[in-house]
Amino acid sequence: MKPEFFRRAHFIAGVFALLFAASAAAQEVEPTWVKEGVDWEQYNKFLVKPLNIDDVKVIRPPWAEDDPREWTIDIQDLEAIQAIFRDVMREVLSGNDGYKLVYAEGKDVLEVEVELLSIMPWLRPGGDEDMDGFEVKTLGSGEITGRAELRDSTTRELLLLIEGDKAVGEKYAQFTLANNISNIQSMFTAFATRLRNSMDRVHGK
């Protein structure tokens, strides 16, 4: 059996990036804070809370700071992002003989909460009439700042905190709704995969 400290080190290493896998050009984001002495092996279920979008801010990119128009994201779009997060987390964490997702606390349940703090889209949400007739390609869809917390579900004690920002999408593509959705799915999939792989290492899978 592997020593407990070895399993813990692998678990922490697996969740270094906030919400996303780091690109080759970007430095990985280390955890902001980690509780010492956590027995990660006791957790074999996840309680994934809904993506927190309660206070997300829309930030203009530098080239649009003087744009007099309002930059906002419709609540329907934010709710769609919530749905993508929910579906991706369920599929990645519980699929292929994975871990049970539960809705109640327990001694073996690890609570996962992710909050979106700000979104910086490269183009004005809802379309930009100045771009009508042009095919606009961007490197991804924008940038997101987020916060992820792992807690013991019974005590709600904070075990690990990660906070940082990341580009949404890492390839040049046409700025379309379909491509933006794909970038968001990839972002959440990378986070969920890191979490799943880390828990697999803890349990020797």
N, C-alpha and C positions, 0 to 999 in steps of 0.2 A: 504494500500500500504506500502511495506517495505521502510524504510528510505534509501536514496541514498547511504549513507556511508556503510550501511549493505550490499547492493548489490555489491558495489565496493570491499569490503573486501572478499566476497565470490568469486568474479571473480579472484582477485589476488591469493587467495589460490588455485584456480583450475589450475593455470598455473605455479606452483612452480617448476616443474621439466623441465629441458631442453630437448625437443624432446622425452622424455621417461618417463614412470612411474617408480618411484624409487622402487628398490627391497626391500624386508623386511630387508636385511642386510645392505642396504646403507642409508645414510642420504639424505633427500630431499634437493635439491638445491634451495635456495631462490632466488628471482629475484635480479639481480645485481643492478638494478635501477628501480624505479617506479615514475612516475610523480604524484604529489599530486593533488587532486581535479578533477580527470577525471570523466566525466559523461559517464560511460560505456553504459548506457541504450540507448544512442543516436545511437549506432551501431547495425544494424541488417542485415548487409551483410558483406561478406569477399572478399577481393582482395588478393588471395594467389599467391605470386610471385614464379617463378620457383626456385627449390632448388639450392642455389648458391654453385657450385663446382669449381669455377674459380681458387681458390688458395689452394685447399686441399693438405695437406702434408701427405705422408705415413711415419709412424714412426715404426721402428722395436721394437719388444718386447725385454726386457732386455736379454733374453737368445739367441737372434739372433744378438746382436750388433757386433759380430766378423765375421758374415757371409759375405764373400767377394762378394757375388752375389747381383745384383741390386734388390731392392724391389720397385716395381711400381704397380699401378693399371691402367689397360687399360681404355681409355676414354669411350669405349663401356660399360664397367662395371659401370662407374660413371653415364653415361647416363641412364643405367638401373635403378640405384638407384633414379635418378631424376624422372623417370616414375613411380616408386613405390610410391614415395612421392606424386606426383600429383594425382594419382588414389586414394590413401588412404585419402588424404585431401578432395577430392571431395565427396567420399562416406560417410565419417564420418560427415563432416560439413553440407552437404546438404541433406543427406538421412533422411528418416523417419520424414518428415515434418520439415526439418531443415532450414538452412539459405542459401540464394541465393549466389552463387559465381559469382562475376562480374569481368570485365576486365577493368573497368574505375573507376576513383575516384568519390567520392560522400560524402556528409555530413554524411550519415548514413553508410559509408563503412569503415571497419577496415582493414588496410593493414597488412599482415603477411609475414614476410621474415625470412627464415631459411638458415643459411650458415654452411656448413661443413668445419671445420678448419683443422682437422687432423684425420687420421684413423690409428689405430694400430691393424692390423690383427694378430691373434695368429700364423698363419702359412703363409709362403711366398705366395703371390698372384700368381695365375697361376699354382700352384702345386709345390710339392717338391719331387724331385726324391729320396731323402734320405728316404722318407716315403713310397715308392712303396712297395706294398705287406703287408702293415700294416693297421689295422683299427684304425684310430686316432680319439679319442674323446676329445673334449674340452668343457670348461664351456663357452658357447656362441661362438661368432665368433671373438670377439676382443673388442676394445674400440674406441669410437668416441668422439672427442671434437667438440662442436658445439656452435652456437650463434643464438638466436631467438629474433626478434624485432617485437613489435606491434606498428604501427604508425597510426596517423590520415591520411587518404588517400588524403585529399585535401591540407593540410598544410605540410604533411610529418613530422609533429612533433612527436618525439619519446615519446611513452607513457609508454612502459615497455620493459626492456632489461633483458635477461637471458643468461648466458654463463657458460658452465661447461662441464664435461665429464661424460660418461655413458657406462657401458658394453652393448654390443649388444648381447642380449640373456642371459638368467639366468639359463639355464639347461644344464647338460652334454649331449652331443649328438655327433654323428659322424660329422666330419668336411667335409661337402659336400656342393655343390652348392645349392641344394634344401634347406638344413637346414639354410644356410647363408641367402638365400632370405627370408625364413620364419622369421628369427630373425630380419631382417631389416623391414619387414612388421609390425611385432609386435611393434617394436620401434616407428615407425611413427604413428601407430594406437593409441598407448598410448598417444602420444603428442596431436594428433587430438581429441581424446576422452576427454582429460582434457580441451582443449580449447572449445569444444562443450558443455560439462557439465557446464563449467563456464558461458558461454553465456546464457545457459538455465536458470541458477540461476538468472542472471541479469534480464531476461525477465519473471521470475516467472513461467517457464515451469516445 
